[in-house]
Each structure stands twice: as structure tokens, then as C-alpha cells.
Amino acid sequence: MSSNTSEPTVVNVSGKGQATIPKPLREKFGIEAPGEVFIYEDEGRIVVEPVPTLSDLHGIHAGDHDPGEVLAEARDLRAADREREEREADELVDRHGDGD
């Protein structure tokens, strides 16, 4: 069974503030259960990101890198993700109207 993980999904939030990340998203992003995620606010949105494992980080400093090169690449990837998310949000508004 295939599912589109880019479509919004409604999840319940418990009285303790707990929400379940849908299984297709956990699988897609390699989030173990039980496990840990980063959660923070960014430009008015709540962001949930998997905490990288040690094996994910293995070799991140290997090879010849200029100082700050890895961080700069991570920032570029994040900016590209943000642009993609903004395009997708604009498409949703265009498809469904702005609620006015």
C-alpha cells in the first residue's frame, strides 16, 4: 500500500501534548519508535526532524573540507527545503483557496 506523505494528515494530540507521527512518515525519515526527534519553531511553523544516529554522522568530518563547508552545505539544503515547502504551501492555497 502506497501513501503520499506530502498530504497533510490530522493526528490527535493527547492531554499531555503527545502526538503520533504517522507510520509512513516515520519510515520515510527513518524515525525509530521509541526514539528521539528535534522539535522547534521556524517561521511560525512547528518543525519535527529526526535526530541523526551516530552511523548517520559517521564520516561527516572525513576528507578534506574547508572550515564551515559542511555547515554551509547543510544551510543550503535547508534553504532548498524551505523553498520547496513554500511552493507546496502556495500550491495548496491555489488549489483550495485562501479561506476568504
MOLIN-V26449 format. One record per residue. PHI is phi in whole degrees, -180 to 180 (999 if undefined). PSI is psi as a letter, one per 30 degrees, with the letter a starting at -180 (NA if undefined). NEAR is the number of other ideal C-beta (glycine too) atoms within 8 Angstrom. Layout:
PHI:PSI:NEAR
PHI:PSI:NEAR
This chain:
999:k:2
-102:k:3
-137:k:5
-90:j:5
-83:f:8
-90:f:4
-83:k:5
-61:k:3
-125:k:6
-86:k:4
-124:l:8
-81:k:6
-112:k:6
-74:l:7
-61:f:3
-92:g:4
82:g:6
-91:k:6
-129:k:8
-96:k:6
-77:k:10
-56:k:9
-53:e:6
-58:e:8
-73:e:11
-60:e:12
-67:e:7
-60:e:7
-102:g:8
67:h:7
-88:j:10
-77:k:6
-127:j:5
-73:l:3
-168:a:8
-130:k:4
-136:l:10
-84:k:9
-137:k:7
-159:l:6
-98:k:7
-145:j:6
52:h:5
78:g:4
-122:k:6
-87:k:6
-115:k:9
-119:k:7
-131:k:8
-65:k:9
-79:k:8
-65:k:5
-80:l:6
-61:e:5
-69:e:5
-64:e:6
-85:f:8
-56:k:6
86:g:6
-63:f:6
-105:g:5
-75:l:4
84:a:4
-93:j:2
-130:k:7
-72:l:4
-55:k:4
83:f:6
-65:e:8
-65:e:9
-63:e:7
-63:e:8
-65:e:8
-62:e:8
-65:e:8
-62:e:8
-63:e:8
-65:e:8
-63:e:8
-64:e:8
-62:e:8
-62:e:9
-62:e:8
-63:e:8
-62:e:8
-65:e:8
-62:e:8
-64:e:9
-65:e:8
-62:e:8
-64:e:8
-63:e:8
-63:e:9
-61:e:6
-72:e:5
-112:g:5
82:l:5
-97:g:4
85:g:3
-84:NA:3
